[in-house]
Amino acid sequence: MTVSIELRCDNCRGTSISIPLDGGDDSAVDCEDCGADLGTLADIKTQLSLHVLGRKHAGAATFMLLH
């Protein structure tokens, strides 16, 4: 299964999100538009998993499934 998503910062609604590709799950994920700390890569993965399962998240990023 493939899921396309749009990731937005809850602070500024920006879509320029810095996700480290070479770091581990404890790497910081930041909004490049406003500099907000969106949590760790592990936090983002957890929020995405909960979103795909249809549960609310309480994180700093909003996910939108694109069809």
C-alpha positions as CSV (number, residue, x, y, z in Angstrom):
1,M,0.0,0.0,0.0
2,T,1.2,3.5,-0.8
3,V,0.0,6.6,1.0
4,S,0.6,10.1,-0.3
5,I,0.6,12.8,2.4
6,E,1.0,16.5,2.8
7,L,2.8,17.5,6.0
8,R,2.0,21.0,7.4
9,C,3.4,22.9,10.4
10,D,0.6,23.6,12.9
11,N,2.3,26.8,13.8
12,C,2.5,28.6,10.4
13,R,0.7,26.1,8.1
14,G,4.0,25.9,6.1
15,T,4.9,22.9,4.0
16,S,8.7,23.2,4.0
17,I,9.5,20.6,6.5
18,S,13.1,19.5,7.2
19,I,13.3,15.7,7.8
20,P,16.8,14.3,8.2
21,L,17.5,11.3,6.0
22,D,20.8,10.3,7.6
23,G,19.8,10.5,11.3
24,G,18.0,8.1,13.5
25,D,14.6,8.3,15.0
26,D,15.8,10.8,17.6
27,S,16.7,13.4,14.9
28,A,14.9,16.7,15.1
29,V,12.2,17.6,12.5
30,D,11.8,21.3,11.9
31,C,9.6,23.7,9.9
32,E,11.9,25.5,7.5
33,D,9.3,28.3,7.1
34,C,9.0,29.4,10.8
35,G,11.7,27.3,12.5
36,A,9.2,25.5,14.8
37,D,10.4,22.3,16.3
38,L,8.0,19.6,15.1
39,G,9.5,16.8,17.3
40,T,11.7,13.9,16.5
41,L,11.5,11.7,13.4
42,A,10.1,9.0,15.8
43,D,7.3,11.4,16.8
44,I,6.4,12.2,13.2
45,K,6.3,8.4,12.4
46,T,4.0,7.8,15.3
47,Q,1.7,10.7,14.4
48,L,1.6,9.5,10.8
49,S,0.8,5.9,11.9
50,L,-2.0,7.2,14.1
51,H,-3.4,9.4,11.4
52,V,-3.4,6.5,8.8
53,L,-5.3,4.4,11.4
54,G,-7.8,7.2,11.8
55,R,-6.9,8.3,15.3
56,K,-6.3,11.9,16.4
57,H,-2.8,13.0,17.1
58,A,-1.6,15.7,19.5
59,G,1.6,16.7,17.7
60,A,3.0,19.8,16.1
61,A,2.3,18.7,12.5
62,T,-0.9,18.1,10.5
63,F,-1.2,15.3,8.0
64,M,-3.5,15.3,5.0
65,L,-4.0,12.2,2.9
66,L,-3.8,13.0,-0.8
67,H,-5.9,10.8,-3.1
